[in-house]
Amino acid sequence: MLLGFLCPKMTNAQTKAINTFYKKHKKVEGANHMSIPAFAIDIAASIVKMSAETEQERQGIRLLKKVNKVKLLTFENGDPYMSQEFKQLKSNLKKESFDEMLSMRDGGTRLEFMVRPRKGKLKNIILYIKDGTEVSMISLKTKIKLKDIQRLLNLLESEYDLQLDLPQEIREDKNPTELLKA
């Protein structure tokens, strides 16, 4: 009986801040939302895997299979309302051990990327994209290991003859959390 009570809490797809944010905003006028469960992601990855030709594509599919759930929320006329709401969400996510990994602006486009690492894995990934008045937020619940990202970066570096400026401790996996900040 105790196990039955705890299971729903253990399988909760997102953090409290993310769930609250989605519940509050998915019914706002102009909002579109979608939730993709793990089994649908696995089916899609299996289909795509059949046509994978390069090692990068196969590595990308391996990462996709480690995604447990995706939530998407978009607003056609979401600015400035969603900008303020996202600032509040970011504050709440930081309280839940999320780290801001990337914040980028290019003209009228803004991208923010936050992650919640736990025990050598990325448990949650949040992408916030604002392009003009269109605002999108993508939330991923994952079990991606930092080593998986490291392998993909190394593969891309060798395949495309890139010179990624990664510190030696990241290459040697001495400090995997720094991999996210590189």
C-alpha positions, 0 to 999 in steps of 0.5 A: 500500500505504501508503494502504491502511494509513493509510485505516483510521486516517484514517476512525476514527470517534471518538477513542481515549478514546471508542473505549476507553470504548465497548469497555469498557462496551458489554458491561457488564450493563444496558448498551444500545448503538447505533452509527449510521453516516453513510449511515443519518443521511443517509437519515433526513435526506433523509426528514425533509427532505421534511416540513420546513416552516420555515427552522429545520427546514431548518437543523437538517436541514443540521446533521444531514447534517454528522453522520458517526457517532453512538454511544449508550450507556445504562445503566438502573442506571448510577449511581454506577458510570458517574459515576466512569467518566465522570469518568475519560473526561472527564479523558481527553477533556481530554487529547484537546483537548475543551472542557467547554461546559455542565454543568447540574443540575436536580433529579436530572438532570445534563447535560454537554456537551463538544466538540472543535473543530478548524479552525473545525469541531466534530469531536466532540460528547459528551453525558452525561445522568444522570437518577436511576439512568439514565445515557446518553452520546451521541457524535457525530463531525461536520463542523459548522462554527462558522458553521453554529451561528452561522446557526442561532442568528441564525435562532432569534433572529430567528424567535422574537424572542429576544435572545441575549446574544452578544458582538459578536465572535461576531456578526461571526465574529471569534473563532469558538471563543468561539461555543461558549462563549457 
